[in-house]
Amino acid sequence: MERTLILLKPDCVERRLIGRVLARFEDKGLGLVAMKMMRVTPALAKEHYAEHVSKPFYPALEKFITGAPVVAAVIEGLEAIRVVRDLLGATSGLKAVAGTIRGDFSSSRQMNLVHASDGPEAAAREIALYFKPNEICDYAPTITPWLRAPDEG
């Protein structure tokens, strides 16, 4: 099992797409093991986007991500990082294909609805930024045998 962080960004929250977006992950058979609505502070934004802080676009990014609540969640599943990113589609909603979350709901590069970790190291770092270990609920859903074969994890 692999875990990844997603953030339903302020544009997703403000457009009231939370349920529709989360349903896409659940429909795929991925599990939610942690979730909360929160405000990203400027300090947390700087930590999360540390590699971008010195870039010219960072002030606008910080203003956007701190401008309204986000929903932070940890998603678990086989190859969860890749599967989540595939479900999201291209970073720019203008380039994302129909059928992906961004392809169906976004028409912007920045207002692209959802952040997802881009690799295992980033996922571990980002999960730790948003969740304490005791906020993650380890459990085996009863539907698991209907989602994957026993030898698949």
N, C-alpha and C positions, 0 to 999 in steps of 0.2 A: 504494500500500500504506500502511496505517495500522498503528501499533503502540499497544498499551495494556498497562498493568501489571495483573496480577491477583495477589492474595495469597490463598492457601488458608489461611484463618485457623486458629487453634488448635483450634476445634471441629471443623473439617473434618479436620485431621490426627489428632486424638484419636479421632474416629469412624471412621478408616480409610476415608475417602471420596476420597482423593487421586486414585486411578486412575479412579474412576467420574466424578468431576467433570472431570478433564482430558480424558477420552474424549469428553465432551459437546462440548468445543471442537474437538477433532480431528474428530469425526464431522461437524461443521458445515463442515469444510474450512479452519478456521483453523490457522495454523502456530505452533508453539512455537519461538522463536528464542533464548530464554534461560530457565534455570530453576535454582533452588537451594533447598535446605532451610536454614533459619537461625533464629536467635532474634532477635526484635525487642527491642532494648534500650530502656530508658526514654528515652534521648536520641533514638533514631531514632523512637520513637513520637511524641515531642513535635514532631519535625520533620515527620513524615508528617501528623499530625493538628493542625498548627499552628493552624488556624482554630477548633479545639475546645478548646484547652488551658485557656481561662478559663471554660469552661462547667461547670455543676455535675456533669454526667455524665462528665467527662473522667477523673477518677481510676479509675472502674470500667472505662472503655474501655482505659486504659493497663494496668491489672491483667490484663484479659482478653487483650490482644494480646501481652503479654510473658509470659503464663502457660505457654506451650508453644510448640514450634516452629511456624513457618509455612513454606509453600512459596511463594516469589516466582517469578513467571514473566512473560515478555514474550510477548504473543500478537500475531501479525501477520496481516493479511488486509484485504480490501476492507471499508471501513466497520467496522473491527474494534471500535472503541469502542462504537458503537451495537449491533452484533451481540452482543458479549459481554454488555452490559447487558440486552439482550432475553433472552438465554439464561438469565441469572441470575434475572430476574423482580423483583417488588417487593422493596424493602429488607426489609420484614417478611415472614418466612416464613409468617405467619398470613394475609397478604394476597396472597401470590404465587400465581399460578394453577398448577394441575397442568400438568406438562410442562416447567416451568422448573426450574432447579436448586434454587432456594429453595422453590418450590412442591412439589417432590418430596421434599426432604430436610430442610427446616427448619420449625420451628414456634415461632420466636422472632424478636423484632425485633433483638436484639443478636447472638444466636448464629445469624448468617445465612450462615455458611460461607465466603463469598468477598467480598473487596473488589475493585472494578474502578474504574479511573480514569473520571471523569465527563466528560472533554472533552480536546481535544488538548493544551492547556496543562498540565492536571493530569497527563496521561499522560507528557509529556516530563519534568516535575518529578519525578514519582514513579519513573519508570524510572531517572533519574539518582541517586535516593536508594538504590536497591537494586542497581544494576548499573553496573560500569565499562564503558566502550565496548568493551573487548576481551573482555568476557564475553558479548556479543551475537553470535550466529552468523548472519551473512548467508548465505543459501543459497536455491537454487531447487529445491524438491522435484520429483522426476521425475513425480509425480502431478498437478502443477499444470495441465497441459493438459486433464485430466479433471475439474477443479473449476470452471474458468471459461474463457470464450472469450478468445482472444488480445487483443481490443480492450477487455477489462475490466481490464487492468492486469496 
